Amino acid sequence: MKKWWQHVRGDVMGGATAAIVALPLGLAFGIASGAGAVAGLYGSVFGGLIAAIFGGCGVQITGPTGAMTVVLVRIIGQYGIGGMLLTGALAGLMQVVLGLLRLGGFVKYLPQPVIAGFTNGISILFFMTAIGDAFETLPITIITIAAILLAMAMRWNKKIPESLFGLTAGLVINELFIHSPHVVGDLSFHLPRLAISSMPFNEVGHLLMPAFTICLLGSISALLSAKVTDGMTGINHDSNRELIGQGLGNLVSSMIGGLPVSGAVARSGINVLNGGRTRLSSILHAVFLLLMVLVLGPVVRRIPLASLAAILMVASVRTADWKSLKLMPRARWSYGAIMMITAVLTVVKDLAIAVIVGVLLAGIAVLVEMAFSPRGRIFSHKSIAAPVIFLHPDLEVIALHGPLFFVGVENTRHLVMTLSEKAVLVLDLSDVFTIDETGALALRDLVMQIHREGKSVYIGGLNRQPARMLIRMGVVGNLGRFRVCRKLEIAMRRAYEKVSQGDMEECVPGSVGIA
């Protein structure tokens, strides 16, 4: 019994902690969307359970998200709750079809500025949906935010989410002093019934585009989240199976009156950080959440709406891609322009339109870049002929050819991960004349992933434009200038010394030059 508990303890702790985080978020998203708190809880419990069972990422925690809520507000306003349910079901069917067609890898080809743009646009809309309830009882909102920020600063207990501190503070203050009537209210939480009769099937034609938006948003969110957890656990997810699981989760949730759902980085990351490693953790998250709702129902009814709004506002700020904003002064003007246009279109128009326009602009930028890239340069070495004295049985050289843009990032990653079998690896970029921002950041993530596997990577043969891009995007600072060299021969000499003599002192990350 003790051995069994040691095996499942991490999954139990991860699932329980994720459930604590999911409770206030499920309530908040349900109320903010206009569908009600119970709809948010149905999505979290039943949609999350189905996605956990059938998905391709065992540690993924699925439930309603802020990005989804923004889209749902518009759908409910125009077509009612029944329209939202039908839209969610259609989106689920689309996700299942995408998975069956093995299109789960499409998110890997999205340019970085497009991902950053819609992430920031969604965070803005996310914040705006909470403003109304926040001002209903402003003192509670301020107290809740202060408690969350204090918990973040003090870090009393890393296993208890900050939102729970804020929720508790708002609830206690309201019960003792303020007595605001703006609370969650009665929860008619019971075994769900089919809601198909409320779906306006005569509006299917009008709901296809909103359904595609939810499908796109949910798929991108879930697959990006799964990609993040891959890096945390070292276990690769099945993106096609994950899309099928997410689609089935949306189908079930919509058919019983719940919100559309998606995997989310925050909840999935919390699951992993608290020990979740297998599918059991994501299944237990749904089970624990159901038990919490049934046991703590009287307390949940008294939660102030202002506290839930405060949690949404803090979550929206944390959702924004602040790193992308910091990169704007370093990156080319096209990076910032594509990101800002995508963000603005997300806010004023539609996520699907924003992503399509962003990808088209990124494609045009690539074509322009390729048109002005130099061609036909003569090299002083052929393959690895010049530095051949530095060859070693445990040293491997992989030469990359052509421009490294967002459209080729995934192929490059697959090539390197497939070929790199030795302890020390040298990436030869002598034949790479141009790198864009997505390519630079992907190269950084690739090298860091290989490092986590216990291998060493050196980059050499940098031309002028790639060298400048790696410096401007902070890649050299992240990896350390000892590992990034302009000349291939220097990179191979250092790799040879590494594999021949063992570990040696290297430059501290943060340096901005290249050796």
Buried (B, 14 or more C-beta within 10 A) or exposed (E): EEEEEEEBEBBBBBBBBBBBBBBBBBBBBBBBBBBBBBBBBBBBBBBBBBBBBBBBBBBBBBBBBBBBBBBBBBBBEEBBBBBBBBBBBBBBBBBBBBBEEEBBEBBBBBBBBBBBBBBBBBBBBBBBBBEEBBEBBEBBBBBBBBBBBBBBEEEEEEEBBBBBBBBBBBBEBBBEEBEBEBBBBEBEBEEBEEBBEBBBEEBEEEBBEBBBBBBBBBBBBBBBBBBBBBBBBEEEBBBBBBBBBBBBBBBBBBBBBBBBBBBBBBBBBBBBBBBBBBBBBBBBBBBBBBEBBEEEEEEBEEBBBBBBBBBBBBBBEEBBBEEBBEBBEBBBEBBBBBBBBBBBBBBEEBBBBBBBBBBEBBBEBBEEBBEEEEEEEEEEBEEBEBBEEBEBEBBBBBBBEEBBBBBBBBEBBEEBEEEBEBBBBBBBBBBBBBBBBBBBBBBBBBBBBBEEEEBBBBBBBBBEBBBBBBBBBBBBBBBBBBBBBBBBBBBBBBBBBBBEEEEEEBBEBEBEEBB
